[in-house]
Amino acid sequence: MIKFAAFSPDCESLGQGMMMFMTAITHDEFEGSLKKHGLDHVEMEKWYPQQNWLDVLNDIAASDPGNASQTFVSIGMKVIETARFPAEINNMDIYTLLSIWNNVYSTNHRGKDIGGMEYTKVSDKHIQMKIRIPFPDDLEYGVYWGIARRFLPPGTNFAVTYDEAAPRREHGGPNTIIHVKWD
């Protein structure tokens, strides 16, 4: 069963963006899936059918359905932990970074409908991200948790939560809303 599907068949993902995720997964564990979907030798500057990458994520979800949520959250966190951002991004505060996060996403994906994200600064210590992309919600949750841990001042208490009032995209909603709050 295909759970994660590109919004349009012409969507492509840049190898550079996929490689960030590949460093976060246990490569040996998913080597067969990467090879099956033509992603065993990804080049940074090459474009690949987005569905191929989504099919790897579908394989991850199907391989251990009881733990897929935890696996995706862990991958998302690890992506941000291990990412080598340019100095201008490393020196950004969380507000600035999340306000341009859709641009970062758009740089790594192309096609008729790649989806996107909307940033809202709700208050001085609360950011809301409205997300409509074809990737697992829990993967994005992990990414935002990793961003909070990496870009908030050390020792800051924070919480990353799904919006309980709005159904997530994976549960039939039009998008997924994630809140990042801190003290």
N, C-alpha and C positions, 0 to 999 in steps of 0.2 A: 504494500500500500504506500502510495506517495503522500507524505504528510506535508512536505515542504516543496513548493513549486514556484518557479519564476512567474512573475506577473505577466510577462510576454515572452514568446519564444526567442526573440532576438537579444535578450539580455545577456551580457557578458560581464565577467569579473576579471580584474587585473591580477596577474600572478603575484605581484607584490603584496596585495591585500590578503590573498589566500595563504601566502607563505607565513604571514603573522599567525594565522590560525593553526597552520600545520606545525609550527614550532611548539604550540601549546598542547597538541594531542600526542599521545604515545604513538609515534609514527609506526613502530613495528606492529602494534595492535591493529592499526587501520590500513596497513600497507596493501592488503588485498583489495580493499574497497577503493583506495586511491588509484591503484592500477586498473581495476575494473572500469573506472569512470574516466580513464585517460589523464589522471593527475599525479602519476608517480614521478614525473620529472617536470615540475612546474618552473617556468622561467619568469623572473620578476617583471619584465616589460612586455610579456605576451598576454593577450586576452584569451579567455577560455569561456565556453558556454556556462552561464551561471547555473543552469540546471545540473551540470556535471558535479559542481561543488555541493549543490543542494542534495543530490543523490548520495554523496558521501555522508552528509548529515542525516539523511533518511536511513542509511545503513546503520549509523551509530544508534539512532533511535530504535531501530528494529532489533539490534543485536542484544540489547538489555533493557527492554521497555520499563522495567521496574526502577531502574537507576538512570534512565535517560535524562531526566530533569537535572539530577545532581551532576551528571557528566557534562551536560551543556553549561551549567553554571560554572563548573570548575574550568572548563575550556575558556569561557569568556573572561574569567578572572586572570587566568594564566596569560591570555593574549596581551592584556594591558600590562601585566607584571613584566613580561619579557620583551615588549615592544621597544624598538629603538626609534624613538621619535626625534625629529630634528630639534635643535636647540630652541627655536622659536616656540615650539609646542611644549617642550619640557619646562619652559619658563612661564607658561601661561597659568593663570588661576583657573579654577574649575568653571567659573562663569564664562570666561572667554572661550575655553576649550569646548564646552558643551554648546555654546552659541554657534560655533563653526563645525560641529560634529557632522551635520548633514553635508557640508562641503567635503569633509574628509571621506564620507561614505560615497558621495557622488564622483569623487576622483577615482575611486576603485571599482566603479560599476558603470555600465553604459547600456543603452537600449531604450526602447519605446516607453516602458514603464518599469523603472527600477525601484520605485517606492521612495521613501524618504522619512525624515524626522523633523519635528518642530520643537524648538526650545522655548520654554517660558520660565522666567525668573519669577516665582510666586512670591518670595520674600527674600530677605538677606541670607537666609540659611535654608532655602527650599527651592529646588529646581524641578520642573516637570518636563519630561520628554514624551512627546506623542510620536509613536513609532509605527510606521507601515512599511515593513520590509519583509521579504520572503523567508528570512532566517528564523530559527527557533527563538521564541520569547525568552526562554531560560538562558540561551546563549547571550542575548542582549542584556538580560538581568546581570549576568556575571561580568559583562563588559562594564556596565555602569558601576557595579560594586568595585571593580578594579580601578576605575577612574577615580571614584571617591577616595579609595585607599591611597592612590598614588598622588592625586592632585590637591587634596585637602591638607592643611598643615598636620605634621606628625602628631599623633596622639588625639586627634579629633574624633569624638564619638559621632557616628553617622548611621543612618539606616537607608536602605534601598528597598522600596516596596512597589508592588503592583497597585494600581488604583482599584480599590475594591468596588467602587461604584460603577465601573465600566468594564464590560466583558473584554478580555484580551482577544487579540486577533485569532489566536489558535482556538479560542472558544466561541468563535462566531462574530466577534466584534469587528468593527471596521479598522481598528488599530489597537495597539497596546500602549498603555500609559504607565510610565515608570516615574516614581518620585525619588529624589535624592534629598535627604534632610540631614542636618547636622546641628550640634550645639555650639 
